[in-house]
Amino acid sequence: MKGSVIISFMNTKMIKIKEQDFSASEFHEAAEILKNGGLVAFPTETVYGLGGDGLKEDAAKKIYEAKGRPSDNPLIIHISDMEMLDKLVKEVPLKGIKLAKAFWPGPLTMIMNKSDAVPYGTTGGLNTVAIRMPSHPIALELIRTSRVCIAAPSANTSGRPSPTKASHVKDDLDGKIDMIIDGGNVGIGIESTIVDLTGDIPVILRPGYITKKMLEEVVGPVEVDKAILNRQMDPNLVPKAPGMKYKHYAPKGDLTIFEGNAQAVIREINKRVDAALADGKTAGVIASSETKDAYKDGIIKIIGTRGKEVTIAQSLYSILREFDDLGVDVIYSESFSSDDLGQAIMNRLLKAAGYQVVTCV
């Protein structure tokens, strides 16, 4: 097969496909797995997804079981054209049509009222369904070849940092799923923006690469769900979208975020590192390229530059997993902007830290 290499790991087969150099025939086996109710992990422009047939209860159940994911946490269905969308929803609102024209294919998920074709096993028991059209060539080709509406949460063990490369998927799900398509590293590095279109005013339920400002340029006023702005988890929340209720993205080490005056943050992190080392612990630091030289001890990881937030998003989950591989006991991270893409980065960091935040003055 053109440009592909097949490697077997236990019961999980890995197929390597080049993002810009593949033929449709390379997707035949993966498509058959999906059509027969199996699970295939694949790259998207955001993170790797764990795909199953979103219109089959049994396939959705397999996804939850493979991830160890709570069954009330809805799955996102991935499509390749508007014809598939019409099958999944009762009606596409006008604002949904406008947003699709502006941002699909791309990292935007829209929530609408589901049709009878979508089982409650996929939606976490809700009457709404989350849908997006990915822009990654491999993801789109897999959907087109299989003609399956693919339900695909991130391809990781529930609660762990999301996978941005195939090796992350293998670490978590080897032996639990049928196939992994290795398409290299992803581009954006954090999950899609989720916007709820079931009310009069669209509501952002999860921030991502598509920002509030970008959405408002297309459809006018957009609100942000209060759960995003909260600094603690609400145990009574009924999650209408993935990632709203449960601790997510967490490394094995204890992660704390430090915010406030930049110099005060540096002083406090250095103080905490020294104390951890004196206590016999291994300490990690998440720093920006602007501040990396201010930290002298511990394992220092440069997450990116504040002048280009996408570099921070691209590195976040990989760095958390690198700390896991190194067996780091405690991790201290700088905070980042709460505007634009920074809001999405902080949303993921806060959940990864279990909302442990220290304000430095």
Long-range contacts (C-beta under 8 A, 24 or more apart in sequence): 1-25, 1-26, 2-26, 9-170, 9-174, 9-175, 10-174, 10-175, 11-175, 11-178, 12-170, 12-173, 12-174, 12-175, 12-176, 12-177, 12-178, 12-179, 12-180, 13-178, 13-179, 13-180, 14-166, 14-170, 14-179, 14-180, 14-181, 14-182, 15-179, 15-180, 15-181, 15-182, 16-166, 16-181, 16-182, 16-183, 17-138, 17-181, 17-182, 17-183, 18-183, 18-184, 19-43, 19-136, 19-137, 19-138, 19-183, 19-184, 20-137, 22-137, 22-138, 22-141, 24-141, 24-144, 24-145, 27-141, 27-142, 27-145, 27-146, 28-145, 29-179, 30-142, 30-145, 30-146, 30-179, 30-181, 31-142, 31-145, 31-146, 31-148, 32-146, 33-178, 33-179, 34-142, 34-146, 34-148, 34-150, 35-146, 35-148, 37-62, 38-62, 38-177, 38-178, 38-179, 39-63, 39-66, 39-177, 39-178, 39-179, 40-142, 40-177, 40-178, 40-179, 40-180, 40-181, 41-155, 41-163, 41-166, 41-169, 41-173, 41-177, 41-179, 41-180, 41-181, 42-138, 42-139, 42-142, 42-152, 42-155, 42-180, 42-181, 42-183, 43-136, 43-138, 43-139, 43-166, 43-181, 43-182, 43-183, 43-184, 43-186, 44-78, 44-134, 44-136, 44-139, 44-152, 44-186, 45-106, 45-107, 45-134, 45-135, 45-136, 45-139, 45-186, 45-187, 45-188, 46-107, 46-134, 46-186, 46-188, 46-189, 46-190, 46-191, 46-192, 46-208, 46-209, 47-154, 47-155, 47-162, 47-163, 47-164, 47-186, 47-189, 47-190, 47-191, 47-317, 48-154, 48-155, 48-156, 48-162, 48-163, 48-164, 48-165, 48-166, 48-168, 48-169, 48-186, 49-78, 49-134, 49-139, 49-150, 49-152, 49-153, 49-154, 49-155, 50-152, 50-153, 50-154, 50-155, 50-156, 50-169, 50-173, 50-177, 51-78, 51-142, 51-148, 51-150, 51-151, 51-152, 52-150, 52-151, 52-152, 53-148, 53-149, 53-150, 53-151, 54-78, 54-88, 54-118, 54-122, 54-148, 54-149, 54-150, 54-151, 55-117, 55-118, 55-119, 55-122, 55-148, 55-149, 56-119, 57-119, 57-121, 57-122, 59-151, 60-119, 60-121, 60-122, 60-151, 61-121, 63-151, 63-153, 66-173, 66-176, 66-177, 67-153, 67-156, 67-157, 67-158, 67-173, 68-157, 68-158, 68-159, 69-153, 69-158, 70-158, 70-245, 70-246, 71-121, 71-124, 71-125, 72-124, 72-125, 72-238, 72-239, 72-245, 73-124, 73-153, 73-158, 73-239, 73-242, 73-243, 73-245, 73-246, 74-122, 74-123, 74-124, 74-126, 74-128, 74-129, 74-130, 74-239, 74-240, 74-241, 74-242, 75-122, 75-123, 75-124, 75-130, 75-151, 75-152, 75-153, 75-242, 76-109, 76-130, 76-131, 76-132, 76-151, 76-152, 76-153, 76-192, 76-194, 76-242, 77-118, 77-122, 77-129, 77-130, 77-131, 77-132, 77-149, 77-150, 77-151, 77-152, 78-131, 78-132, 78-133, 78-134, 78-139, 78-143, 78-149, 78-150, 78-151, 78-152, 79-131, 79-132, 79-133, 79-143, 79-149, 79-150, 80-133, 80-140, 80-143, 80-144, 81-133, 84-143, 84-149, 85-131, 85-133, 87-115, 87-117, 87-149, 88-112, 88-114, 88-115, 88-117, 88-118, 88-129, 88-131, 88-149, 89-113, 89-114, 89-115, 89-129, 89-131, 90-114, 90-115, 93-197, 95-197, 95-202, 95-219, 96-197, 98-218, 98-219, 99-195, 99-197, 99-202, 99-215, 99-218, 99-219, 100-133, 102-218, 103-210, 103-214, 103-218, 104-132, 104-133, 105-133, 105-134, 105-135, 105-140, 106-133, 106-134, 106-135, 106-210, 107-132, 107-134, 107-135, 107-188, 107-191, 107-192, 107-193, 107-208, 107-209, 107-210, 108-132, 108-192, 108-193, 108-195, 108-208, 108-210, 109-192, 109-193, 109-194, 109-195, 109-206, 109-241, 110-194, 110-195, 110-197, 111-194, 111-195, 111-196, 111-197, 111-198, 111-205, 111-240, 111-241, 112-197, 112-198, 113-198, 122-151, 124-239, 126-240, 128-196, 128-198, 128-240, 130-194, 130-241, 130-242, 132-192, 136-183, 136-186, 136-187, 138-181, 138-183, 142-181, 153-242, 154-191, 155-180, 158-246, 159-246, 159-247, 159-248, 159-249, 159-250, 160-249, 160-250, 160-321, 161-249, 161-250, 161-251, 161-316, 161-317, 161-318, 161-320, 161-321, 161-324, 161-352, 162-190, 162-191, 162-249, 162-317, 163-317, 164-189, 164-314, 164-317, 164-318, 165-318, 168-317, 168-318, 168-321, 171-321, 187-314, 188-310, 188-313, 188-314, 189-310, 189-313, 189-314, 189-315, 189-316, 189-317, 189-318, 190-313, 190-316, 190-317, 190-344, 190-345, 190-348, 191-242, 191-243, 193-344, 194-241, 194-242, 195-222, 196-225, 196-240, 196-241, 204-228, 205-240, 205-241, 205-244, 206-241, 206-242, 206-243, 206-244, 206-344, 206-347, 207-343, 207-344, 207-347, 208-344, 209-310, 209-313, 209-341, 209-344, 211-340, 211-341, 211-343, 212-343, 213-340, 228-343, 228-347, 231-350, 231-355, 231-357, 232-355, 233-354, 233-355, 243-351, 247-351, 247-352, 247-354, 248-348, 248-351, 248-352, 249-317, 249-320, 249-348, 249-349, 249-351, 249-352, 250-320, 250-351, 250-352, 250-353, 250-354, 251-320, 251-321, 251-323, 251-324, 251-328, 251-331, 251-352, 252-323, 252-324, 252-327, 252-328, 253-282, 253-284, 253-323, 253-324, 253-328, 253-329, 253-330, 253-331, 254-329, 254-330, 254-331, 254-356, 255-320, 255-330, 255-331, 255-332, 255-333, 255-349, 255-352, 255-353, 255-354, 255-356, 256-330, 256-331, 256-332, 256-333, 256-353, 256-356, 256-357, 256-358, 257-333, 257-334, 257-335, 257-349, 257-350, 257-353, 257-356, 257-357, 257-358, 258-332, 258-333, 258-334, 258-335, 258-357, 258-358, 258-359, 258-360, 259-334, 259-335, 259-357, 259-358, 259-359, 259-360, 260-335, 260-359, 260-360, 260-361, 261-360, 261-361, 262-291, 264-360, 264-361, 265-334, 265-335, 265-360, 266-291, 266-294, 266-295, 267-360, 268-358, 268-360, 269-295, 269-332, 269-334, 270-294, 270-295, 270-296, 270-297, 272-330, 272-332, 273-297, 273-298, 273-332, 276-329, 276-330, 281-329, 281-330, 282-326, 282-327, 282-328, 282-329, 282-330, 283-328, 283-329, 283-330, 283-331, 283-332, 284-323, 284-326, 284-328, 284-330, 284-331, 284-332, 285-331, 285-332, 285-333, 286-319, 286-331, 286-332, 286-333, 286-334, 287-334, 288-312, 288-334, 288-336, 291-334, 298-332, 299-323, 299-326, 299-328, 303-333, 306-336, 306-337, 309-336, 309-337, 309-340, 309-341, 309-342, 309-345, 310-341, 312-336, 312-342, 312-345, 313-341, 313-344, 313-345, 316-345, 316-348, 316-349, 317-348, 320-352
